[in-house]
Amino acid sequence: VQLGRLFGIDVFIHWTVWPLLIYLFADSVLSGGWAGFTSMFAWVVVFFVALLAHELGHAVVAQFLNVRAKDIVLLPVGGVARLESVHLTPPKELAIVSAGPLVNLLLGI
């Protein structure tokens, strides 16, 4: 399911996320009522915003280095920034690979 487009990059959420979300929300309501649901909702939002920011870090740096980012797919266990298949020099590859963890570090600070 397409969530939208950021910085010219299509963002998708994989279908396997939906059953997981239904389970998490149902479990949180059954075990903690609406307070449990609210807490779980907040955790899910924070997780997916951080995940999206991490993948955008990879994709935006790739685009800055003239490597086309095809799209970003968010999965229950992480995400994937799919880039155009090109031969990268080691410095470019290091910059792209490092961008996601750098975003996480900045979010943590």
Secondary structure, 3 states (H helix, E strand, C coil): CEEEEECCEEEEECCCHHHHHHHHHHHHHHHHHHHHHHHHHHHHHHHHHHHHHHHHHHHHHHHHCCCCEEEEEEECCEEEEEECCCCCCHHHHHHHHHHHHHHHHHHHC
